[in-house]
Amino acid sequence: MFRRACARFATGVTVATTRAADGSAHGLTVNAFSSISLDPPLVMIAIDRASSVLRVFETSGYHAVNILRDDQRELSVRFSELPEGRFSGVDWHPGAATGAPVIAGVLGVLECRTVQVVEAGDHRIFIGEVVEASESEGRPLVFYDSEYTEIR
């Protein structure tokens, strides 16, 4: 019942990204994302403790939240389903402020410095201070009732 009730909340879809100490890019699809504060500018993402990329996010100290456009569903699926090679063939560049991967053509990007990590059930919540932000025009990719949908 809890899961069904939560599915009634429409969310945007993001890909959270970071880089390991060796420079390799890592990321995953995240719809547990929210702004928290304007002053200072803070956002949060939640990552499942069973995620294969959790350790990289824990040790990197920074991440980027790439807000997907309505035509980027394939990226959402890629970063949620592929166990490896998620960045293969994906156009991205290092963020100017953090070096975290910024995916080309997204609706918006928030580059963050991790300021706190909170244990919360089966997830870890990463609170990030936004150190760089960019946005462009377009429509968001939306997830509602356990499927992709669009704003009408």
ABEGO torsion letter per residue (X at the ends): XAAAAAAABBBBBBBBBBBBAAGBBBBBBBABBBBABAOBBBBBBBBBAABAAAAAAAAAGBBBBBBBBAAAAAAAAAAAABABGAABGBBBBBBAAAGBBBBBGBABBBBBBBABBBBBEABBBBBBBBABBBBBBEBBBBBBGGBBBBBX
